[in-house]
Structure formats: C-alpha cells, structure tokens
C-alpha cells in the first residue's frame, strides 16, 4: 500500500468508528506499521489532519457534491501528504482521481489548484462560507460548530472571543506543582531551569509542555482553575475532608497539597480506581496516616465515612473541553450524546454526596467545563430542591492568552439541618 492509501485507511476508520477511535488507532498501528520512522510519519499525518479537519470538511463541501467522512479524508490526506511528506504531485493527483471516481465524484481543475496551493503553504479560498459567520469561526479555529454555537449562546461575544483565540496560541503558561507525595530532595538542576516559581501561588510555571516532567512525577501538571478555588477561604485544619473525584485529573494532587499533613482526616473516594489510575499509583507507593482511599459509589460512601464531613469536594466527570488543546481529534470525535449522560450523573451524585456534609460545612462542586448545562444550571436545580444549602460563591474560569483552563466551581454552605 502507498503512504497515501495507508493514511487514508487509518483516519477514515477513526472517523467512522468514533466511539472506539483510540483503541482502533492503536490496533492499526500495531498491525500495519512496519518501523519507527513509518510510525512517526503516520502520527504526523494523523495529527495534522485533525488540526485542519474543519477546513478539509469545508473544502470538501466547496469542491464536491457531498462531504462524507470518506471524502473528507481523501481530500485532507492528499493535501497533507504533498505538504508534509513531499509526496509527488502527480502521484497525489492520481490517488485523488481514483478515489473520487470510486465515490462517483468528479475531479476538477479546482481540486488540482487546491492541492498545489496547499503544497505551497496557501489555502484554497472558501467562497461558500460567509466571513464572520459561525461556519467561518469553526474553520478558522478548527472547532466543532456545536461548540462555537454553544459558547456564543451561553457566554456572549466578548468572552467567546477570548475562548476561541486561546486555541490559536502556540504556547500558553502551564502550571506544575511540586507534589508532597513525592520525595524531591534531589531535583535535577537542568530540570529546574525550565520553571519559574510564582511566589503568589507556590506553583512552578513554564511555557514548555514536556510530558516527561509529568510522567516521572517530579512535577505534577495542575491548572490555574484549581488555584482559583483555593483562593477562597478554604483553609481547613483538624477537619474531616473528602474528595470524591470521577475524572482522571490532577486536582487530586492540588487537593492533597492543600490539606495533607495538617492533622486533617482525608478521604479520597472514586467510583472506579481505573478512572484515576495515576493518582492511585502514587498513593499506593506511600503509607500516609490520615489518608483513606476508597472505591465507592456516592450511595456507598455511608459505609466508609465515620462522621459527616466539614468539607466535601465533588469533582464530577464532565465534557472537559481543555482536552481540545491537547487532542485535536477530540474536537472531531467527541460524542455530544455524552453531555446528557454527564448531566444526569452530576445531578444525582451531587444530591447524594450533599447528605454527608456537616452543619456549617461546605460542599464544593467543580467541573472542567464551561457548559452552563453542567455548571450553573446543575447548581441552580440543586439549590431549588435543597433549601438547607446556600450558595457562597460560583465562578466560571474562561481561557485566555495565558490560561488554558476551562472550569466552573460553586461553594455551597450547609445551614443547620436536623
């Protein structure tokens, strides 16, 4: 098979099998890729295709009679290969001609012009898309149309501009936290040079995204969203505190750095250890007094908590739009039907978890999304049904030039309750 056909096979299968794309991709690489150079080549093609997906989709609509996943892939793969891998123009034209013929579409001079333009690092103009329209925003920022429409409708034009523009930043500040769960007596000097200590937050900042720094647990990637939560009056000492976390995020580390080793009794509960496997791996390496880890549903917490809690953090599973930065394929393959599932789980779990909060205690709800259906509307519905809780504060964290975090938190206080 040619590199063009191989690339097509990989990506078209991903688009058709959206729900299992990660598993399918790994299986394809395992069974079809012959060496490391070939693997790197395919990964580059794969990433670039999804980074330009909404342009390729619009271009396919412009040049052909329909835009199926197969045709979008043929167009996109042809363009990427002539630019990225310097595939011969004649070979690329022959490939696309055969593909279009098989799909009963006509090859035209305009398609050829689009191929030559893309090879020369230009983009074929999209005459059918009005400048400034939601469609043009989708193409320009390479974001799904539903996300563009949702953001504009829920957050207004000015905030939406900040959110969309954040996706065009080449670099943005990343936050790393020295974890108390890790021994850091001897940190490599060269490693430290990559970070600047922010004395206000005691976080290490860097514009570099080096996955090894996260993997080796010397520094734990955190989020400026988490810092906003702890700027509030949440200093708790000699208290009973629980985190119920349903997402494999690094909030766990930030939470422990705030409350561990202060004579607090800490409970960390998860629906499934698999969902937070990184956090569990770190905890399993240590024997820590006053830290108790449970695999439990919200309904089962009653069998684990000896006392009502002075503070409970509920980090719910959500749409987690921050993934859009790191996985361009997630923008294309995200299953919007999951949103309703998330909302149902967020509402039912919040109700159950609230029953374990002590009088005068706090319930902190946090989700890494800005979708109002999963955030302020969930809290509003909860408060309307639970008059023993009052809202102390809620805040949306909107991405900007230096902050890539999507987030929302609400701090609820329990009034006296029988």
C-alpha positions in Angstrom: 0.0 0.0 0.0 1.1 3.6 -0.6 1.6 6.1 2.1 -1.5 7.9 0.8 -3.6 4.8 1.0 -2.2 3.8 4.4 -3.0 7.3 5.8 -6.5 7.1 4.4 -7.1 3.7 5.9 -6.1 4.9 9.4 -8.1 8.1 9.5 -11.2 7.1 7.7 -11.6 4.2 10.2 -11.2 6.7 13.1 -14.0 8.9 11.7 -16.4 6.0 11.1 -15.7 4.3 14.5 -15.7 7.4 16.7 -16.5 5.7 20.0 -13.6 3.3 19.8 -11.1 5.5 17.9 -8.2 5.3 20.4 -8.4 1.5 20.6 -8.8 1.3 16.9 -5.8 3.6 16.2 -3.5 1.6 18.5 -4.6 -1.6 16.9 -4.0 -0.3 13.4 -0.5 1.0 14.3 0.4 -2.3 15.9 -0.7 -4.5 13.0 0.2 -2.2 10.0 3.2 0.0 10.8 6.5 -1.6 9.9 9.1 0.5 11.7 9.6 3.6 13.9 10.1 6.0 11.0 6.9 4.9 9.5 5.1 5.2 12.8 6.3 8.8 13.2 5.3 9.6 9.7 1.7 8.3 10.2 1.4 10.1 13.6 2.3 13.4 12.0 -0.2 12.9 9.2 -2.9 11.9 11.8 -2.3 15.0 14.0 -2.1 17.4 11.1 -5.3 16.0 9.6 -7.3 16.7 12.8 -5.6 20.1 13.3 -7.1 21.1 10.0 -10.2 18.9 9.9 -12.9 21.7 9.7 -11.0 23.3 6.8 -10.9 20.0 5.0 -14.6 19.4 5.7 -15.5 22.9 4.3 -13.2 22.4 1.3 -14.8 19.1 0.5 -18.2 20.8 0.6 -16.8 23.5 -1.7 -15.3 21.2 -4.3 -17.6 18.1 -4.3 -21.3 17.3 -4.2 -21.2 15.9 -0.7 -18.9 15.7 2.3 -18.8 12.2 3.8 -16.1 11.1 6.3 -14.5 9.1 3.5 -14.4 12.1 1.0 -13.1 14.5 3.7 -10.4 12.0 4.5 -9.4 11.6 0.8 -9.1 15.4 0.4 -7.3 16.1 3.6 -4.9 13.2 3.3 -3.9 14.2 -0.2 -3.2 17.8 0.8 -1.2 16.8 3.9 0.9 14.3 2.1 2.0 16.8 -0.6 2.9 19.4 2.0 4.2 17.3 4.9 5.7 14.3 3.3 6.5 15.8 -0.1 4.6 13.2 -2.0 4.9 13.7 -5.7 2.1 15.9 -7.1 1.4 13.5 -10.0 1.1 10.6 -7.5 -1.3 12.6 -5.3 -3.4 13.6 -8.3 -3.7 10.0 -9.5 -4.6 8.9 -6.0 -7.4 11.5 -5.6 -8.7 10.9 -9.1 -9.1 7.2 -8.4 -10.7 7.9 -5.0 -13.2 10.3 -6.4 -14.1 8.0 -9.3 -14.8 5.2 -6.8 -17.1 7.6 -4.9 -18.8 8.8 -8.1 -17.4 12.3 -7.8 -15.7 14.3 -10.5 -12.1 15.5 -10.4 -11.7 19.2 -11.4 -9.1 21.9 -12.1 -10.2 23.5 -8.8 -9.2 20.4 -6.9 -5.9 20.4 -8.6 -5.5 24.1 -7.7 -6.3 23.3 -4.0 -3.6 20.6 -4.0 -1.0 22.9 -5.5 -1.9 25.8 -3.2 -1.7 23.6 -0.1 1.7 22.3 -1.1 2.9 25.9 -1.4 1.5 26.6 2.1 -1.5 28.5 0.9 -5.2 27.7 1.4 -7.8 27.5 -1.3 -10.4 30.2 -0.7 -13.8 29.1 0.7 -16.3 31.2 -1.3 -19.4 29.4 0.1 -18.6 30.5 3.7 -19.5 34.0 4.8 -16.8 35.9 6.6 -17.6 36.3 10.3 -20.2 33.5 10.3 -20.2 30.7 12.8 -19.1 28.4 10.0 -16.1 30.6 9.3 -15.2 30.6 13.1 -15.4 26.8 13.1 -13.0 26.6 10.1 -10.6 29.3 11.4 -10.2 28.0 14.9 -10.7 24.3 13.9 -13.5 23.9 16.5 -16.8 22.0 16.0 -19.8 24.0 15.0 -21.8 22.9 18.0 -19.1 24.2 20.4 -19.0 27.6 18.6 -22.8 28.0 18.8 -22.9 26.8 22.4 -20.2 29.1 23.6 -21.6 32.2 21.8 -25.1 31.5 23.2 -24.0 30.8 26.8 -21.2 33.3 27.2 -21.7 36.1 24.8 -19.5 37.5 22.1 -16.7 39.1 24.1 -15.9 36.1 26.4 -16.3 33.8 23.4 -13.6 35.7 21.5 -11.2 35.1 24.4 -12.1 31.4 24.4 -11.7 30.9 20.6 -8.5 33.0 20.5 -6.9 30.8 23.2 -7.0 27.9 20.7 -4.7 29.9 18.3 -1.9 30.4 20.9 1.2 28.5 20.1 2.3 28.5 23.7 0.5 29.2 26.9 1.6 29.0 30.5 1.5 25.6 32.1 1.3 25.2 35.9 3.3 22.5 37.7 3.0 21.6 41.4 5.7 20.0 43.5 3.8 17.1 45.0 4.2 16.4 48.7 3.6 12.7 47.8 7.0 12.7 46.0 10.5 12.9 47.5 12.1 16.0 46.0 15.3 16.3 47.9 17.4 16.0 44.8 15.8 17.6 41.8 17.8 17.8 38.6 19.2 21.3 38.2 18.6 21.3 34.4 15.0 20.4 35.1 14.5 23.2 37.5 15.8 25.8 34.9 12.7 25.2 32.9 10.5 26.5 35.6 9.8 29.9 37.2 8.4 29.9 40.8 5.3 32.0 41.1 5.6 33.2 44.8 1.9 34.1 45.0 0.7 30.6 44.3 3.8 28.5 45.0 3.3 27.0 41.6 6.1 26.4 39.1 5.2 28.0 35.7 6.5 27.0 32.3 5.6 27.6 28.7 7.1 24.2 27.7 4.9 21.2 27.5 7.3 18.3 28.4 5.3 15.2 29.1 8.3 13.6 30.8 8.0 16.1 33.6 4.5 14.9 34.3 5.2 11.2 33.8 8.1 11.0 36.2 6.0 12.8 38.8 8.8 15.2 39.7 6.3 18.0 38.8 2.6 17.4 38.6 0.7 19.3 35.9 -2.1 21.3 37.5 -4.4 24.0 36.4 -4.9 27.7 37.1 -8.6 26.8 37.5 -7.7 24.8 40.7 -5.8 27.8 42.1 -9.0 30.0 41.8 -10.8 27.5 44.0 -8.2 27.7 46.8 -8.0 31.5 46.7 -11.3 31.4 48.6 -11.4 30.9 52.4 -10.9 27.1 52.3 -8.1 26.8 54.8 -9.1 23.8 56.9 -7.0 22.3 59.8 -8.0 19.5 62.1 -11.1 18.8 60.0 -12.7 15.9 58.2 -12.4 16.4 54.5 -13.4 14.3 51.5 -12.7 14.5 47.8 -15.0 12.5 45.5 -13.3 12.5 42.1 -14.8 11.0 39.0 -12.3 12.3 36.5 -8.7 11.4 35.9 -7.5 14.9 36.5 -4.7 16.3 38.6 -7.0 18.1 41.1 -6.2 15.2 43.4 -2.6 16.5 43.8 -3.6 20.1 44.4 -6.2 19.0 46.9 -3.6 16.9 48.9 -1.1 19.7 48.8 -3.7 22.0 50.4 -4.8 19.7 53.2 -2.4 16.8 53.8 -0.1 16.8 56.9 -2.2 19.4 58.7 -3.8 16.9 61.1 -6.8 16.6 58.9 -8.5 13.3 58.2 -8.6 13.0 54.4 -10.9 10.7 52.4 -10.3 10.2 48.7 -13.2 8.3 47.1 -13.7 7.3 43.4 -16.3 5.4 41.5 -13.6 3.4 39.8 -9.9 3.2 40.6 -9.3 2.8 36.8 -10.7 6.3 36.3 -8.0 7.8 38.5 -5.2 5.3 38.0 -2.4 7.8 38.1 -3.4 9.2 41.4 -3.9 5.7 42.9 -0.5 4.6 41.7 1.2 7.5 43.6 -0.8 6.9 46.8 -0.1 3.1 46.7 3.6 3.8 46.9 3.2 5.5 50.3 1.8 4.7 53.7 0.2 8.0 54.7 -1.5 8.5 58.1 -5.0 10.1 58.0 -5.4 9.5 54.2 -8.0 6.9 53.4 -8.7 5.8 49.8 -12.0 4.1 48.7 -13.5 2.7 45.6 -17.1 3.6 46.2 -20.3 4.9 44.5 -21.8 8.1 46.1 -24.5 5.8 47.6 -21.9 3.6 49.3 -20.0 6.5 50.9 -22.1 6.0 54.0 -20.3 2.7 54.8 -16.9 4.5 54.6 -17.4 7.8 56.3 -17.5 7.6 60.1 -18.5 11.2 60.5 -20.2 13.9 58.5 -17.6 15.9 56.7 -16.6 19.6 57.2 -15.8 19.9 53.5 -16.6 17.7 50.5 -15.2 18.4 47.1 -17.1 16.8 44.3 -15.0 16.7 41.0 -17.5 15.4 38.5 -17.0 13.8 35.2 -17.7 16.5 32.5 -17.1 17.5 28.9 -13.6 18.6 29.9 -13.0 21.0 27.0 -9.4 21.5 27.9 -8.7 18.3 26.1 -9.4 20.3 22.9 -5.9 21.8 23.3 -4.0 18.6 23.6 -6.1 16.2 21.4 -7.3 17.8 18.1 -9.1 14.6 17.3 -11.2 15.0 20.4 -12.8 18.1 18.8 -13.9 16.0 15.9 -14.7 12.7 17.6 -16.3 13.9 20.8 -19.7 12.3 21.3 -22.2 15.1 22.1 -24.7 12.5 23.4 -22.3 12.1 26.4 -23.3 15.5 27.7 -26.8 14.4 28.7 -25.2 11.4 30.5 -22.8 13.7 32.3 -25.6 16.0 33.5 -27.7 13.1 34.8 -24.8 11.8 36.8 -23.7 15.2 38.1 -27.2 15.9 39.4 -27.8 12.6 41.1 -24.3 12.3 42.6 -24.3 15.9 43.9 -27.6 15.2 45.7 -26.3 12.0 47.3 -22.9 13.5 48.3 -24.5 16.5 49.9 -26.1 14.3 52.6 -22.6 13.7 54.1 -21.9 17.4 54.7 -21.9 18.6 58.4 -24.0 21.5 59.5 -22.0 24.6 58.7 -19.8 22.6 56.4 -19.1 23.2 52.7 -19.8 21.3 49.5 -17.5 22.4 46.6 -18.7 21.3 43.2 -16.1 21.6 40.4 -16.2 20.6 36.7 -13.6 21.3 34.0 -16.1 22.7 31.5 -17.9 26.0 30.8 -21.1 24.4 29.5 -23.9 26.1 31.7 -26.0 22.9 31.5 -23.3 21.1 33.5 -22.4 24.0 35.8 -24.7 26.9 36.9 -27.9 25.1 35.9 -26.9 22.0 37.9 -26.3 24.1 40.9 -29.5 26.2 40.4 -31.5 23.0 40.2 -29.8 21.6 43.3 -30.5 24.7 45.4 -34.1 24.9 44.4 -34.6 21.4 45.9 -32.3 21.7 48.9 -33.1 24.8 51.0 -30.6 23.8 53.7 -27.7 24.8 51.4 -26.9 28.4 50.3 -24.6 29.5 47.5 -21.5 31.3 48.9 -19.7 31.7 45.5 -19.7 30.4 42.0 -17.2 31.3 39.2 -16.5 30.4 35.6 -12.9 30.1 34.6 -12.6 31.3 31.0 -9.4 30.5 28.9 -7.3 33.5 27.8 -3.8 34.1 26.4 -2.0 32.8 29.4 -4.6 30.4 30.9 -5.8 27.3 29.1 -8.2 26.2 31.7 -11.9 25.6 31.3 -13.7 25.4 34.6 -16.5 26.2 36.9 -16.8 25.8 40.7 -19.5 26.5 43.2 -19.0 26.7 47.0 -22.2 25.7 48.9 -22.6 26.1 52.7 -24.9 23.9 54.6 -27.2 25.7 57.1 -28.4 24.0 60.2 -30.1 20.8 59.3 -31.8 18.3 61.5 
